[in-house]
Amino acid sequence: MSFIHRLRPVTIAGAMLAGSAAVFAEVASMDPADSRSWDFEVFLNDKPIGYHRFLVRPEADGYTLQTEAEFEVTFLFFTAYRYRHENVERWRGGCLESIEARTDDNGQALEVTGSRGMEGFSLAGQEADGVIDADCVRTFAYWDRSALEDTRLLNSQTGEYQAVELRPMGREMIEIGGQAVPAQRYALSGEGLALDLWYSPEGDWLKLTSTVDNGRQLRYELVQS
């Protein structure tokens, strides 16, 4: 398993608390012409390796989430690792309606597609192929903290429907854009997954870290929100 897999991209990469997620309520009240974005620079230890962007576009009965990530790890004059992930998710009533995700994991092509129907969420992916028997499926939407309180989340990279646990770890001061800001820290864990996430008192996603292969740290630093 590559160290990037431990991120479980959102695709983000997305997820919500059943029927009452804070971000869903906020997006639902937005003018359809509005949108909201999160732009992160990604570091391996202290070396910048790429970016991960999230864009929410509200619609009359929900919203569309688009994510894009691209990483490149170099060693001396050689590229040791390349990663690219693109994902489009459509949400209705706080639940995932459809997903189309494509990933290039250092040359390995991965694809996840799915849609909600009468019998559940029909899914095709590397780790799962069939119907998820759940009233409401959600993905790893790190940008909505309340989403991560769900007990199972869909990995948009592999299609795995994974058991997770979110634990509050206390309040801290962190640096964003050269300024110290208050933040609440959470630990998100599951099989092959160990992340730390930070959110503002208002619930805005500020930062993500994960310890990956060889004890290195993968870190998301917010560029704009």
Secondary structure, DSSP 4 states (H G I P E B T S, - for coil): --GGGGG----------TTT-HHHHHHHTS-TT--EEEEEEEEETTEEEEEEEEEEEEETTEEEEEEEEEEEEEETTEEEEEEEEEEEEEEETTEEEEEEEEEEETTEEEEEEEEEETTEEEEE-SS-EEEE--S---B--TT-GGGGGSSEEE-TTT--EEEEEEEEEEEEEEEETTEEEEEEEEEEEETTEEEEEEE-TT--EEEEEEE-GGG-EEEEEEEE-
